[in-house]
Structure formats: structure tokens, C-alpha cells
Amino acid sequence: MRELSVGLADRSYPIFIGPKLADDPHVADMLSAQLPNRRFVVITNETIAPLYLSSLEERLKKVGAGGTALILPDGEKYKTSESLNLIYDHLLAERCDRTTTIVALGGGVIGDLAGYAAATYQRGIPFIQVPTTLLSQVDSSVGGKTGINHPRGKNMIGAFWQPKLVLADTTTLQTLPDRELSAGLAEVIKYGLIRDLPLLEWLEANLDRLLAREDDALAYAIERSCQNKAEVVADDELETAKEGGRALLNLGHTFGHAIETGVGYGEWLHGEAIAAGTVMAAELSRRLGWLNDSDVDRVKTLLQRAQLPIVGAPLGVDRYLDLMSHDKKVIAGRTRLVLLKQIGEAVTYADASPEDIKASIETCCAG
């Protein structure tokens, strides 16, 4: 088992990474400490519930807790206000109070929904992240970003609300569909591109081991990714830095979110859209003179090896630009894009010309 910490003073919390975490006595003690009145509500979905809900409930009960579960439909298209209200309805029906702990069991959609419910129910109750996908284990379960989608933009409604504990059990990755595994690798690759060149080089040498789901390789990739995110979040929790900061974690996301919204939530997995968006960001970085052709090819090659798309959806340039104008990084009408100054170093940049942005989209899109 590997243990990290997100350093946020009195709101710091641990991340545990490894197989069969609930069997570890130390993890059980930490879990027990986050159940102040021994009551919990597990929020999960119809895909994950048959696989892991009963075992999680059993472990929670072994530490003296009792509670209920709410099973939601599975998929990005259900990351909505309607699903959020189903959670509120359940919490109210069960007469949950401010000491009830929400446990998010699932991928990024469940983590974001359950976290946002925890942030807003009775103005804030504790929650625990139990991520079951690679993408959620390396990225979305850490850092406290929670929220729902809106038809006009992804993750436009939400709150910063840190979990009390993250349990990244690598055993769950053995039941993950191949497409979901690849989607998670997009976020791992992102960390290498923006700030951790040694990780990127390790990925180039060990990607086949990750695709084969070797436990040691997966645990290392998750640990290294979480360490990178924990350091960034500790320095800029609320993404308020004028330059760089937490915004750098959004490499490829402005382009990628446009794809997700434009084609309809759930048609492209988040990691797939981010992969295509990362290629657009790399192409724009090349046009600005920061990357060369071989650098862009290096990015494309690694994403392709991870079985991720490198060509964006054929939405049309105008549609991309319209959707990107709703991005959370737009300030005073100017879109701050996360680009690559070099491989291993990202920057936020708001001065790319419209012509270069349009050309980058056109170059990297089908149709």
C-alpha cells in the first residue's frame, strides 16, 4: 500500500493506493475516524453497485457504521441537476444531518455528483472518495473539484469541497473496460507533459505494462499522478493564481470540453476528449514556436499507443470557438489556454491569435 497526503493545513487528507485497501487495518482506522456519528450514505451507480457495493458496506459496518445506498444511472449524461436532486431527496428521506458521511463509490461522474451534494447539503457534510476508474484514481477524486454539467458547458456548476479521505483500490481496475482504462491514461500522460518529464519518459517505456494492468505499474502511475496533483492543489487550491497554478492541470481540457459538450455528454469519454484536445494544444504550441514537429509527433505517438484518439470531433471551427467561450478559464472575455512551452513544462496563455487557434483546430479535426 502507498500513502500520500494532500497538504491543506487543517483540511489535509490522505490518499491510499493499492489492492484490497479495505482489508488493511490502518485504512480501516482512518475510515472509522471519518464517520463521526457512524452513519453513511453510499452514492454509486448501476454498473459499480453489483461489483463493489456489498463489500464496501460490509467494511463500513465492520468499523461500527450503519447506513444506506443510492444507486444512480451510469454515464456522463446523468451528471445533471436531476441526479443531484435524487441525492438530496435520499439524504432528506433518511434524515441525514451534518455528521452523516457521504461515500462516493464510482468514477468521476459519481465523485463529482456526490461531492457537490456533500458540499451543498446543509451547507456542507463530510465525504469520502472511493474511486473505481483509473481516471478518477489519478485525477478527479483528488483536489476537491465537484459539480454537474450544463447543456451549454461541462462542469460549469459546482463547488470546491475537499474529501476527508481517498481510497484508490487498484483491484477495481481489473474489471474496468479497456476503453475506460485508456481514458484514464490520458490524465496520467497529462501530468508528464505539464510538469513531470521523468514520468513521461517512464510512460513511454512502460505503457504496455499499464495496458496489461500490471499491479506495480498501475500503482506507480497512480501514485506519481496523485503526487503531482497534490502538490499543485496545495499551492493553488481554488485555481486563483494569475499565471500557471492549478489551471495547468487543464492541458487539453478547453478543447476537450468543447468536444464533450458538442457531441453530447457521454459520446466521448472524458479522457478521449482530453487526448484529442491535448493534440490541439500541442499543435497550437508548435504554431507559437514553442514545440517543434518531433515534439508534436511525440505527444501523438504516446496517446495513440495508449489507444486514445488524436483527431477531434468534426464540430466545425465556429462551434468549437463558441463552446470554448464558455470555458471556466475565460476571464474578461479572454480564453486562457493551457499550452506547452516545452515537453514537461506547461503555461497559461491568453494571447494566441484567433487565426492560430482556428488553424490548430482545423489541423487536428476530422472532416
Secondary structure, DSSP 4 states (H G I P E B T S, - for coil): -EEEEE--GGG-EEEEEESSGGG-HHHHHHHHHT-TTSEEEEEEETTTIIIIIHHHHHHHHHTT-EEEEEEEPPSGGG-SHHHHHHHHHHHHHTT--TTPEEEEEESHHHHHHHHHHHHHGGG---EEEEE-SHHIIIIITSS-EEEEEETTEEEEEEEE---SEEEEEGGGGGGS-HHHHHHHHHHHHHHHHHT-HHHHHHHHHHHHHHHTT-HHHHHHHHHHHHHHHHHHHHH-TTS--SSSGGGGGGTTHHHHHHHHHHH-BTTB-HHHHHHHHHHHHHHHHHHTTSS-HHHHHHHHHHHHHTT---SB----HHHHHHHHTT-TTEETTEE-EEEEEETTEEEEE----HHHHHHHHHHTB--
